[in-house]
Amino acid sequence: MNVITAIESIEKCLREASNYFMSSLYNHEEKEQFDQDDQTARYYVQKAFVELLVLLESLNLTETHRQVNTIYEGAKENFTESKMGLDEPYLAWSEVIRMYLDSIASVNGLRDSSTSEIRDLKSVIRRSVYAICDSNIFTNLPDKEAVVHDRIEAILKCHFLDLKRKPALTKPIKNFEPDSGIPSIKTLIEYKFVETKTDAKRVVDEILADTSGYKCPQWKNLLFVIYETRRVMPEEDWKELLLQCELGSNYDVIVLSGDAY
C-alpha cells in the first residue's frame, strides 16, 4: 500500500467530514438539511477510521491497530461528537485520527516543516470563510474575486509575515502575476470567484492557463482558492481536474462556499 496515497485519502475524508459538520451547524434550523449534513459527516468520519485501520494493518502495526480499533468502537456511539475550539467547534474523533496520521507520516519521513506549514495554510484558508462572510464584520458577502482576495489575504498576513501581494513572475515572453505568494513555503495562491456553471467553465480554462504560466523555480506550490456563492461544483471535481493535468501533489485546490450565510 502506498502510504502517501493512503494518508491523503484519509485526510480527504476528514476534510469532507469537517465541511459537512460545519454546514450542519449553519443549517441547524432546517431539520432536513441538518440531518443530511450530519449523516454525511458521520459517514466520512467512519470512512476515515476504516481506512486508518486498513493502513495500520498493512504496516503491521499490530498494537497501534488494536488501540485505534478500540477507539473506533467507542466512536460508533457518535461519530460527530464535537468540542469547542478557540474560535469554533471541531470534530473530536477527527482530531484523534489526525494524531495517528501525523505519527505515521513522521515515522515514514513524510512530514517536513514546509509540508506542515502548507497544511497550516490550507487550514487557515478553510476556516477563513466564517470570517469573510461574517455579517458582524462586513455589511455584505463577497461579491467578486477582488473582495475574496482582500479579505482572505488580510487574514493570511497575520500568519505568514512574508506574504507578498501579486508577486511578478518574469517569463521570457510574458509576465505572470498570481494573487498572493508566500516565499517561505514557496507557495503561490490564486483566487477564483464562481456564481454559476458558466463561471465554473471559465475558471476551469483559467486554471489550465495558470498552471502553465505560474511554473517557476522559486515557487514550488500553487494553491487555487475557489469561492462559490452557492454550491456549483464539488471540490473533488476541481481536484480531479488538476489530477487530469498530471501536475503532481504540489498543485491543489480549496473550495469555500458562501451559501450558508
N, C-alpha and C positions, 0 to 999 in steps of 0.2 A: 504493500500500500504506500502511495506517495504521501508522506507526512504533510508536506506543504499544502497539497490539494485538499487533504482531509481537514486540516485546520481552517483553511479558507472556507470550506463548505460549512463547517460548524459555526464559524463567525458570521456567515451569511444568515444562518438560521437565527442567531442571536440578534442580528440587525432587524430582521423581519419581525421577530417577537417583540422587540422594543418599539418598532414603528406601530404595530397594531395595538400594543398595550397603551401607548401614548394617545393613539386615536380613540381608544375606548374611553379614556379619561375625559376627552373633549366632546365625546358623543354620549355622555352618561345620561342625558335627558331623553335620548332617542333609544328606547329599550331594544328595538330590533337591531339597530346598528351597533349598539354597545355589545349585545350578545354575540353578534357576528365577529366583531373585532376581538373580543375577549376569547372566543373559541379559537380563532386563528392564532392568536398569541400563544395560547396553551399548546396548540399543535406544534408550533415552531420550537418552543422550549423543550417539549418532549422529544422532538426530532433531534435537537442538539444533544440531548442526553444519550439517545440511542447511538448517534454517530460517534460521540466521545467514547462510549463503551466499546464499540467496534474497533476504534483506533487503538485504545488501550490493549485490547485483546490481540490485535495484530502486532503490537510492540512487545508482547509477552510481559506486560507489567501487571502480573497477577494480583499483587497486594493492592495496587492502586485501583485496578478494575473492581476488586471487592469493595473498596471504600466508596467508589463512585456509584456502584450498584446499590449500596445501602442508602446513599443519599437520594438516588433516583426513586427508590421505593417510598421514601418519605415525601419526596416532592410530588408524587402522584396525587396526594390529597389536595394540592392546589398549585398547579404549575405557574400560575400568575401571581403568586404571593409577592407582595411588594413591600419596600421600605422607603422611608423618606431620606433623600439625599440632601445636599446643601441647598440645591435650588428646586429640585423636582423629585417625584417618586421614581424608583427604578425596580426592575425585576430582580428579586433576591436570588433566585436559582440561576439566573443568567450570570451573575457575578461569581457564583461558585464555579460554574462551568469555565468561565474565563480564567479563573485562578489555575485550574488544571491545564487549560490550553497554554497559558503563558509558561508554565513549568515545562511542559512537553517541548514547546518551541525553544526555550532557553537551553534545555539539555541537548537538543539537536542542533544548537548553533543557529537558530532561525530568527533570533531577535537581536538586532544591534540597536545602537542609540538612535540612528536615523530612522529605522523602521518604527521604533517606539514613538518617535516624535511625529511621524506621518500618521500613525494611528491616533495619536492625541489630536492632531489637526482635524482629522475626519470626525472625531468625536465632538470637538468644539463646534464644527460647522453643523453637524446634525442637531445639536442642542440649540444652536443659534436661532432656529426657526421660531421658537417660542418668544424670543426677544424681539426679532424683527417684525413680528406680527402682533406684538402686544399693544392693545388699544390704550393702555395706560401710559405708553411711551410715545406712540405715534398716532396721529389722527386718522391715518388710512393704511390699508395693507399695501405692500409693494405693488406698483402698477407698471413697472418697466425694469429692464435689466439693470440700468444705472442705479436704481434705488436699492435693488438686491445687493449689488456690488458694494455700494457705500455703507449699507447697514452691516453687512457681514464683515467687511474689511475693518470697520471700526472695532468690532469685537476681536478679530484676529490680532490686531495691533497690540492688544493687551497681553496676548500670549506669545507672540513672535515679534520681538522688538526690531528685528532686521527686515521686516516685511517691506517690500517695495511696490509702489503703485505703478502699474503699466511699465514694467521694465522693457526696454527696447532690445529686440533680438536682431542684430545686424546680419543680414544674409547678402550674398553676392548680388542678387537681383532685386530683392525686395526686403524692406524692414518689417518685421512682425512685432506686434505689441500685445501680449497677453494682459489680462486684467490685473493680476497680482503675482508676485514672486517672492519666495522665501529662500534666500541664498543658503542659509544654514542647513536646510534639508533638501536643497536643490529641487525645489518644487514650484511649479507654475500652477496658477489657478485661473480657470476661465468660467465666467458666469453666463448662464443662459436663462431666458425668460420664456415660458410656454403657457399659452392660454387655450390653444385649440390644437386639433390634429394637424392642421395646416402648419402651425408654428413648429410642431414636433418634426415634421418632414423637413422644414427649413433648417432647423437646428441640427438634424442628422447630417445634412450637407455641410454645415459649418464645422461640425466636429471632425468630419473626414478631412476637411481642409486644414483645420487647426493641428491635427495630429501630424500632418506632413510639415507644415510651416514652423511648428514650435520645436522641432528636433534640434537640439543644441548641446554641445559638450558640457557647458556649465550647468545645465538643467537636466536632471535625471528623471524627474517625475512630472506628470501632467494630470491634474485633477479637474474634472468638469463638475460644476455645481449647477444643477438644473432646478430652478424654482417653477413649480406648476401652480397656477391659481386654482386649479382643480385637478383631480386625478385624470391624466391624459394617457400616459404611457408608463407602465411599471418600471421600477429601477432595474429589474433583471433584464428587461428588453434593451435598455440602454447599455447595460454591461455586455450583453450578447453582441451588440453592435461593435464594441471595442474588441471583443474576442474574435469576431469575424475579420477584423482588420489585422489580426495577429501581431498586436503591438506589445504583448507581454504584460507582466504584472505591474509595470511602472506607470501604467495608464489606468485611471479609474474614474468612476462617476458616482455622484451622490444626488439623489432626488429629494427635494424639500417640497412639501405640499402645504399650501396656504388655505386649503378648502375647509379646514376645521375651525376657522377663525371668523 
